[in-house]
Structure formats: C-alpha cells, structure tokens
Amino acid sequence: MTKIKVCADPFPPYQYVDKDGSIKGKDYELVVSRLRAAGYDPEVCIADWDRIYREFQAGEQDVLFQAQDSPERLEKFYFSKRLRYAVTEIVTINADLLALKEYAGLAGYKVGVIAGFANGPEIDGLPDSCKVEYPGTAQVLQGIYDKEVDCGVCDQGVKEYLTAEKPVLHPIPALTYKRPLYVMFNQEKQRDDFDAAGQGQEEGYDF
C-alpha cells in the first residue's frame, strides 16, 4: 500500500487522541477506512490547526480532513465529496445576546473564533476588530467562561463533549447554522481515489 500523510486538528468526539495516546473518533475512522479501501496506508497526525494547515500548505501533509471550503482553498487544493454537515453554534453566557436575529449584530461584541478557520460567510464576513482568535475550541469556550469574549463560534458536538461537566453555554437560536465539511488533498489523483472508494455510500452524514 502507498504511504499517505493525513492530518486534522483535535475535534472530539470526531477526531482526538485519548489518554492512552490512541487516535479515536467517527471522522477519523471514516477517513482512514476509506483511504485504506483506496489502496493507501495512512499516517495520521492530530495537532493544532495552525500547525496542520501550515504543514498541509507546504506539502508536508498529503490530506487534511474535516475542512471547510472557501474560494481561496478551492483554487489551491482538491476537495472530496462532502464528508458531513457540521452544526455550528454561536454560544454565550450573556442572556442579552440570545435575542440576536442577524449575524451583523455580533459586530458590536467580542466573538471568539479558532485562528485560521474558515467558518463560512456568516462569521468570516464579520469585521476583524470584533474577532478574538484562539488555537482551538477548548480555548474559545474558556474565553467565554473567563469573559474575555462575549460569545464564541463552535461545533455543536465538540461543545457538548467539552462542556459535559461545566456550566451551560447557551446557543443563540437564530444564529445556529449548518456548514459542509470535506477532505482536502494536495493531489488530484488521491482525491479521486478517495471519492471512488466511497462510491455506493451515502454522501455525507449528520452527526
């Protein structure tokens, strides 16, 4: 089998390193099994987004999974068919924000985001002056608890996993949205092999 270097940032329960140092998660298992079915031997790295995206752009990693598309990325890289939809929430402990109906209303607040992430036009279009960047979801959530930011952008499943034993963070109902996630490749053939290995399976899943 052909070796292939695969990377993703830690997003439990989708992909993460457990206390024994083993990589786990539904997205991890799906991507690795499909790459193996396509004839590849995946070597997987789970690390902070800044690191993996830098290495992927430099060609040091062949595959980056659980990625959001953007015009810039679509020009540079090869995207798989949709992996799944992610439910994205804007969460807060500030009850005053729960009545917001439009994303533009966030411009008057401090919004925690993950550095380098493409969150979709709803969030990416906000003024940079209102965004506070963090290295990962756990830090975004902690920034809300510490009142460094008024709210934060996070994946619903990751939030529920990370805050299971912590005070409740409330999603702003009108600002919850779904965004498609993909697997990104540096080589077109590897993308095509990956998609071909998934033929006959339902495109994407909700989780």
Salt bridges, closest charged atoms under 4 A:
ASP18 OD2 - LYS24 NZ 2.93
ASP27 OD2 - ARG84 NE 2.92
ASP41 OD2 - LYS3 NZ 2.97
GLU55 OE2 - ARG51 NE 3.05
GLU72 OE2 - LYS76 NZ 3.59
GLU89 OE1 - LYS159 NZ 2.82
ASP128 OD1 - LYS131 NZ 3.85
GLU188 OE2 - ARG191 NH2 3.79
ASP192 OD1 - ARG191 NE 2.73
ASP193 OD2 - LYS189 NZ 2.77
ASP206 OD1 - LYS178 NZ 3.84
